[in-house]
Amino acid sequence: MSGTPTAVVVAAALIEDGRLLLAQRTRPPELAGRWELPGGKVEPGESEDAALARELREELGVECSIGAALSGDVDLPGGLVLRTYRATLVSGTPAALEHSALRWVDAAMLSTMDLVDADRLWLPELREILLTSPGRS
Ligand SMILES: Nc1nc2c([nH]c(=O)n2[C@H]2C[C@H](O)[C@@H](COP(=O)(O)OP(=O)(O)OP(=O)(O)O)O2)c(=O)[nH]1
């Protein structure tokens, strides 16, 4: 007997010059206006790395290198599971192609942002990464 396979949503902790890129959602209504890590659903037959690189290309217009996963997964409604990977820019400048806005935040600013609930699991780890990343000179 096979159940419905769990679908994975991959999201990026994209860090550049000691700051993290957050994106403001436009949909669904209950999430519109709130900030998330860019990403999306893994398609059948696609690896998580490839899915995340594709989503970042589609949503931000950039090429990225995908690194290690952050600790832990978050169960989302509808049998989805959310997983976050570190990412770095290879080429391009992020643009809000599918979001209403983008914002680069440092550790202090991250704490003030209205993040979607699911992503709050990673706040301590993201703050730690930002505080130990090489900053802007
Ligand atoms: N991309 C992304 N989705 C998130 C985050 N946190 C969170 O709860 N979600 C939820 C919102 C959605 O219910 C689900 C999938 O997000 P999505 O709408 O970006 O995925 P997608 O582009 O592949 O979706 P779609 O075109 O099929 O609607 O994950 C996050 O940080 N990033």
The ligand as an SDF file (V2000), in Angstrom:
LIG
                    3D

 32 34  0  0  0  0  0  0  0  0999 V2000
    9.2300   29.1250   -1.0250 N   0  0  0  0  0  0  0  0  0  0  0  0
    8.9300   29.0910    0.2650 C   0  0  0  0  0  0  0  0  0  0  0  0
    7.7480   28.5470    0.6380 N   0  0  0  0  0  0  0  0  0  0  0  0
    7.4690   28.5440    1.9390 C   0  0  0  0  0  0  0  0  0  0  0  0
    8.3590   29.0730    2.9080 C   0  0  0  0  0  0  0  0  0  0  0  0
    7.7970   28.9420    4.1350 N   0  0  0  0  0  0  0  0  0  0  0  0
    6.5950   28.3410    3.9600 C   0  0  0  0  0  0  0  0  0  0  0  0
    5.7930   28.0460    4.8290 O   0  0  0  0  0  0  0  0  0  0  0  0
    6.3880   28.0930    2.6020 N   0  0  0  0  0  0  0  0  0  0  0  0
    5.2140   27.4340    2.0290 C   0  0  0  0  0  0  0  0  0  0  0  0
    4.3020   28.3340    1.2510 C   0  0  0  0  0  0  0  0  0  0  0  0
    3.6350   27.3810    0.2900 C   0  0  0  0  0  0  0  0  0  0  0  0
    2.5390   26.7650    0.9590 O   0  0  0  0  0  0  0  0  0  0  0  0
    4.6530   26.2770    0.0630 C   0  0  0  0  0  0  0  0  0  0  0  0
    5.2810   26.2770   -1.3090 C   0  0  0  0  0  0  0  0  0  0  0  0
    5.6850   27.5260   -1.6180 O   0  0  0  0  0  0  0  0  0  0  0  0
    5.7480   28.2000   -3.0920 P   0  0  0  0  0  0  0  0  0  0  0  0
    4.4400   28.8360   -3.3780 O   0  0  0  0  0  0  0  0  0  0  0  0
    6.9610   29.0710   -3.0400 O   0  0  0  0  0  0  0  0  0  0  0  0
    6.0260   26.9750   -4.0710 O   0  0  0  0  0  0  0  0  0  0  0  0
    5.8700   26.9110   -5.6510 P   0  0  0  0  0  0  0  0  0  0  0  0
    6.2740   28.2330   -6.2380 O   0  0  0  0  0  0  0  0  0  0  0  0
    6.5940   25.7080   -6.1400 O   0  0  0  0  0  0  0  0  0  0  0  0
    4.3120   26.7010   -5.6780 O   0  0  0  0  0  0  0  0  0  0  0  0
    3.1970   26.6870   -6.7810 P   0  0  0  0  0  0  0  0  0  0  0  0
    3.7000   27.4510   -7.9550 O   0  0  0  0  0  0  0  0  0  0  0  0
    2.9280   25.2350   -7.0170 O   0  0  0  0  0  0  0  0  0  0  0  0
    2.0680   27.3700   -6.0550 O   0  0  0  0  0  0  0  0  0  0  0  0
    5.6190   26.4350    1.1080 O   0  0  0  0  0  0  0  0  0  0  0  0
    9.5860   29.6410    2.4920 C   0  0  0  0  0  0  0  0  0  0  0  0
   10.4080   30.1350    3.2730 O   0  0  0  0  0  0  0  0  0  0  0  0
    9.8300   29.6330    1.1730 N   0  0  0  0  0  0  0  0  0  0  0  0
  1  2  1  0
  2  3  2  0
  2 32  1  0
  3  4  1  0
  4  5  2  0
  4  9  1  0
  5  6  1  0
  5 30  1  0
  6  7  1  0
  7  8  2  0
  7  9  1  0
  9 10  1  0
 10 11  1  0
 10 29  1  0
 11 12  1  0
 12 13  1  0
 12 14  1  0
 14 15  1  0
 14 29  1  0
 15 16  1  0
 16 17  1  0
 17 18  2  0
 17 19  1  0
 17 20  1  0
 20 21  1  0
 21 22  2  0
 21 23  1  0
 21 24  1  0
 24 25  1  0
 25 26  2  0
 25 27  1  0
 25 28  1  0
 30 31  2  0
 30 32  1  0
M  END
$$$$
